[in-house]
């Protein structure tokens, strides 16, 4: 019995679908962070801890979603689910770090309402 090899999708489809999905995940992350936590300064340590717990949940959920979505997409595109899952995880984790650093830098220049409230 001989198995038939899966025909990979054209590379332009892979580029297009990956770019759109990554952009959508990054936009959802920024929107969720802004809507669920807000950019105002916490008034108490308990409120700051609650805010950080929400941020941890957002980051963990988005990274898990990116890993699973990348795996499923990779399996559909060409059978490389683990590679695409890892690619999505790394790209989204990097985008999260860049967004947090940029928000901190902007806060130190006077614009403190992008993703979260920072104290310089």
C-alpha positions as CSV (number, residue, x, y, z in Angstrom):
1,X,0.0,0.0,0.0
2,X,1.4,3.3,-1.0
3,X,0.5,6.7,0.5
4,X,0.0,9.7,-1.6
5,X,2.1,12.7,-0.6
6,X,0.2,15.9,0.2
7,X,0.5,18.6,-2.5
8,X,1.6,21.8,-0.8
9,X,-0.3,25.0,-1.5
10,X,1.5,27.6,-3.7
11,X,3.9,29.8,-1.7
12,X,2.0,33.0,-2.5
13,X,-1.0,31.6,-0.7
14,X,1.2,30.7,2.3
15,X,2.7,34.2,2.5
16,X,-0.7,35.9,2.1
17,X,-2.6,33.7,4.7
18,X,0.3,33.9,7.2
19,X,0.7,37.6,6.9
20,X,-3.0,38.3,7.3
21,X,-3.4,35.9,10.2
22,X,-0.3,37.3,12.0
23,X,-1.5,40.9,11.5
24,X,-5.0,39.9,12.8
25,X,-3.5,38.2,15.9
26,X,-1.3,41.3,16.7
27,X,-4.3,43.6,16.2
28,X,-6.4,41.5,18.5
29,X,-3.7,41.5,21.1
30,X,-3.3,45.3,21.1
31,X,-7.1,45.7,21.1
32,X,-7.6,43.3,24.0
33,X,-4.9,44.8,26.0
34,X,-6.3,48.3,25.6
35,X,-9.9,47.4,26.2
36,X,-9.6,44.9,29.1
37,X,-7.1,46.8,31.2
38,X,-7.2,50.5,30.1
39,X,-4.4,53.0,30.2
40,X,-5.2,54.8,33.4
41,X,-2.8,54.6,36.4
42,X,-3.7,51.9,39.0
43,X,-4.8,53.5,42.3
44,X,-3.8,50.7,44.7
45,X,-1.4,47.8,44.8
46,X,-4.4,45.4,44.6
47,X,-5.6,47.1,41.4
48,X,-2.0,46.9,39.9
49,X,-1.9,43.1,40.8
50,X,-5.3,42.6,39.2
51,X,-4.1,44.5,36.1
52,X,-1.0,42.3,35.8
53,X,-3.0,39.2,36.2
54,X,-5.2,40.3,33.3
55,X,-2.1,41.0,31.2
56,X,-0.7,37.6,32.0
57,X,-3.9,36.0,30.9
58,X,-4.0,38.0,27.7
59,X,-0.4,37.2,26.8
60,X,-0.8,33.5,27.6
61,X,-4.0,33.2,25.7
62,X,-2.8,35.0,22.6
63,X,0.5,33.0,22.6
64,X,-1.5,29.7,23.0
65,X,-3.9,30.8,20.2
66,X,-0.9,31.7,17.9
67,X,0.7,28.3,18.5
68,X,-2.4,26.4,17.8
69,X,-3.4,28.6,14.8
70,X,0.1,28.3,13.3
71,X,0.0,24.5,13.7
72,X,-3.4,24.1,12.0
73,X,-2.4,26.5,9.2
74,X,0.9,24.7,8.7
75,X,-0.8,21.4,8.5
76,X,-3.3,22.8,5.9
77,X,-0.6,24.5,3.8
78,X,2.0,21.9,3.5
79,X,2.0,19.5,6.5
80,X,4.6,21.4,8.5
81,X,2.4,22.1,11.5
82,X,5.1,22.2,14.2
83,X,7.3,24.6,12.2
84,X,4.4,27.0,11.5
85,X,3.2,26.8,15.1
86,X,6.7,27.7,16.4
87,X,7.0,30.5,13.8
88,X,3.7,32.0,14.8
89,X,4.7,31.7,18.5
90,X,8.0,33.5,18.0
91,X,6.6,36.2,15.8
92,X,3.8,37.0,18.2
93,X,6.0,36.9,21.3
94,X,8.4,39.3,19.6
95,X,5.5,41.6,18.6
96,X,4.3,41.6,22.2
97,X,7.7,42.6,23.5
98,X,8.1,45.4,20.9
99,X,4.6,46.7,21.7
100,X,5.3,46.8,25.4
101,X,8.7,48.5,24.9
102,X,7.3,51.0,22.5
103,X,4.4,51.8,24.9
104,X,6.9,52.3,27.7
105,X,9.1,54.6,25.6
106,X,6.1,56.6,24.5
107,X,5.0,56.9,28.1
108,X,8.3,58.4,29.0
109,X,7.8,61.0,26.3
110,X,4.4,62.0,27.6
111,X,2.1,59.7,25.6
112,X,0.8,57.3,28.2
113,X,-2.4,55.8,26.8
114,X,-1.3,53.4,24.1
115,X,-1.5,49.9,25.7
116,X,-1.1,50.3,29.5
117,X,-0.1,52.9,32.0
118,X,3.7,53.0,32.7
119,X,5.6,54.9,35.3
120,X,9.0,56.2,34.1
